[in-house]
Amino acid sequence: MRLLAEASLILALAIVLGGLVLGLLAGPQHPDDPE
């Protein structure tokens, strides 16, 4: 089960990183956003 857990963690990290990259490529959609 350890392999499955590691795969799930890697998949989750990949999704998060992918979302951040897409967000950066899309550019500042909300420049007034505090974040």
DRENTORKOL-3810 file (N, C-alpha, C; in nm, 4 decimals):
REM DRENTORKOL-3810
@n.u->0.0835; n.v->-0.1207; n.w->0.0000; ca.u->0.0000; ca.v->0.0000; ca.w->0.0000; c.u->0.0872; c.v->0.1261; c.w->0.0000
@n.u->0.2132; n.v->0.1094; n.w->0.0395; ca.u->0.3026; ca.v->0.2253; ca.w->0.0449; c.u->0.3202; c.v->0.2852; c.w->-0.0939
@n.u->0.3323; n.v->0.1968; n.w->-0.1945; ca.u->0.3510; ca.v->0.2450; ca.w->-0.3314; c.u->0.2298; c.v->0.3265; c.w->-0.3754
@n.u->0.1107; n.v->0.2798; n.w->-0.3411; ca.u->-0.0118; ca.v->0.3508; ca.w->-0.3785; c.u->-0.0156; c.v->0.4879; c.w->-0.3107
@n.u->0.0231; n.v->0.4925; n.w->-0.1846; ca.u->0.0235; ca.v->0.6191; ca.w->-0.1110; c.u->0.1223; c.v->0.7169; c.w->-0.1737
@n.u->0.2407; n.v->0.6667; n.w->-0.2084; ca.u->0.3411; ca.v->0.7540; ca.w->-0.2700; c.u->0.2928; c.v->0.8035; c.w->-0.4055
@n.u->0.2289; n.v->0.7159; n.w->-0.4823; ca.u->0.1780; ca.v->0.7547; ca.w->-0.6143; c.u->0.0709; c.v->0.8624; c.w->-0.5988
@n.u->-0.0156; n.v->0.8464; n.w->-0.4989; ca.u->-0.1218; ca.v->0.9450; ca.w->-0.4758; c.u->-0.0613; c.v->1.0798; c.w->-0.4370
@n.u->0.0422; n.v->1.0757; n.w->-0.3530; ca.u->0.1072; ca.v->1.1995; ca.w->-0.3093; c.u->0.1727; c.v->1.2693; c.w->-0.4277
@n.u->0.2422; n.v->1.1922; n.w->-0.5107; ca.u->0.3081; ca.v->1.2494; ca.w->-0.6288; c.u->0.2039; c.v->1.3085; c.w->-0.7235
@n.u->0.0932; n.v->1.2379; n.w->-0.7414; ca.u->-0.0128; ca.v->1.2860; ca.w->-0.8303; c.u->-0.0694; c.v->1.4176; c.w->-0.7770
@n.u->-0.0916; n.v->1.4236; n.w->-0.6460; ca.u->-0.1453; ca.v->1.5457; ca.w->-0.5852; c.u->-0.0482; c.v->1.6623; c.w->-0.6048
@n.u->0.0803; n.v->1.6366; n.w->-0.5830; ca.u->0.1810; ca.v->1.7421; ca.w->-0.6004; c.u->0.1856; c.v->1.7868; c.w->-0.7461
@n.u->0.1740; n.v->1.6917; n.w->-0.8378; ca.u->0.1777; ca.v->1.7245; ca.w->-0.9804; c.u->0.0598; c.v->1.8141; c.w->-1.0170
@n.u->-0.0574; n.v->1.7842; n.w->-0.9608; ca.u->-0.1767; ca.v->1.8650; ca.w->-0.9900; c.u->-0.1588; c.v->2.0070; c.w->-0.9353
@n.u->-0.1071; n.v->2.0166; n.w->-0.8127; ca.u->-0.0863; ca.v->2.1487; ca.w->-0.7510; c.u->0.0157; c.v->2.2296; c.w->-0.8308
@n.u->0.1288; n.v->2.1670; n.w->-0.8628; ca.u->0.2330; ca.v->2.2372; ca.w->-0.9390; c.u->0.1799; c.v->2.2756; c.w->-1.0766
@n.u->0.1051; n.v->2.1856; n.w->-1.1389; ca.u->0.0483; ca.v->2.2139; ca.w->-1.2710; c.u->-0.0454; c.v->2.3342; c.w->-1.2638
@n.u->-0.1251; n.v->2.3402; n.w->-1.1579; ca.u->-0.2177; ca.v->2.4522; ca.w->-1.1421; c.u->-0.1422; c.v->2.5832; c.w->-1.1245
@n.u->-0.0346; n.v->2.5794; n.w->-1.0467; ca.u->0.0456; ca.v->2.7007; ca.w->-1.0259; c.u->0.1092; c.v->2.7459; c.w->-1.1565
@n.u->0.1624; n.v->2.6512; n.w->-1.2331; ca.u->0.2264; ca.v->2.6850; ca.w->-1.3609; c.u->0.1236; c.v->2.7443; c.w->-1.4564
@n.u->0.0064; n.v->2.6818; n.w->-1.4642; ca.u->-0.0978; ca.v->2.7336; ca.w->-1.5537; c.u->-0.1396; c.v->2.8736; c.w->-1.5087
@n.u->-0.1468; n.v->2.8940; n.w->-1.3782; ca.u->-0.1840; ca.v->3.0256; ca.w->-1.3254; c.u->-0.0809; c.v->3.1309; c.w->-1.3634
@n.u->0.0461; n.v->3.0955; n.w->-1.3542; ca.u->0.1528; ca.v->3.1899; ca.w->-1.3899; c.u->0.1504; c.v->3.2179; c.w->-1.5398
@n.u->0.1277; n.v->3.1138; n.w->-1.6194; ca.u->0.1250; ca.v->3.1315; ca.w->-1.7651; c.u->0.0044; c.v->3.2162; c.w->-1.8057
@n.u->-0.1064; n.v->3.2008; n.w->-1.7333; ca.u->-0.2275; ca.v->3.2764; ca.w->-1.7652; c.u->-0.2078; c.v->3.4241; c.w->-1.7320
@n.u->-0.1179; n.v->3.4524; n.w->-1.6385; ca.u->-0.0931; ca.v->3.5913; ca.w->-1.6020; c.u->-0.1845; c.v->3.6340; c.w->-1.4883
@n.u->-0.1622; n.v->3.7532; n.w->-1.4340; ca.u->-0.2434; ca.v->3.8032; ca.w->-1.3220; c.u->-0.3867; c.v->3.8331; c.w->-1.3644
@n.u->-0.4786; n.v->3.7409; n.w->-1.3361; ca.u->-0.6196; ca.v->3.7626; ca.w->-1.3700; c.u->-0.6815; c.v->3.8667; c.w->-1.2755
@n.u->-0.6335; n.v->3.8671; n.w->-1.1494; ca.u->-0.6858; ca.v->3.9606; ca.w->-1.0495; c.u->-0.5695; c.v->4.0334; c.w->-0.9824
@n.u->-0.5184; n.v->4.1387; n.w->-1.0437; ca.u->-0.4027; ca.v->4.2120; ca.w->-0.9886; c.u->-0.4315; c.v->4.2724; c.w->-0.8515
@n.u->-0.5603; n.v->4.2909; n.w->-0.8172; ca.u->-0.5945; ca.v->4.3495; ca.w->-0.6879; c.u->-0.6081; c.v->4.2431; c.w->-0.5792
@n.u->-0.5932; n.v->4.1165; n.w->-0.6168; ca.u->-0.6047; ca.v->4.0075; ca.w->-0.5201; c.u->-0.4867; c.v->4.0130; c.w->-0.4228
@n.u->-0.5122; n.v->4.0154; n.w->-0.2918; ca.u->-0.4031; ca.v->4.0231; ca.w->-0.1926; c.u->-0.3058; c.v->3.9068; c.w->-0.2053
@n.u->-0.3551; n.v->3.7919; n.w->-0.2544; ca.u->-0.2663; ca.v->3.6777; ca.w->-0.2737; c.u->-0.2014; c.v->3.6858; c.w->-0.4100
END
